[in-house]
């Protein structure tokens, strides 16, 4: 356990940041689920809108260092490929 003033402060800051990061990661997962649900329902408009908001959130989290840049781009790529598959299926 921290004993001097600066260590106590760093510990409290780390705990606050942990809670913020945890909530952001949870929100990212929720956005990804919304995209996948729209894809399963084959609702192209809802999928595109959910995809745009998910992309923005992932990029913001990556720039803030909450998730790694490669992790964010991989998740965005996988979601966008799912959305593009329903778009291709809708045009046929």
PyMOL commands that set and color helices and strands:
alter all, ss='L'
color gray80, all
select helices_A, chain A and resi 5-40+44-64+69-91
alter helices_A, ss='H'
color red, helices_A
deselect
rebuild
show_as cartoon
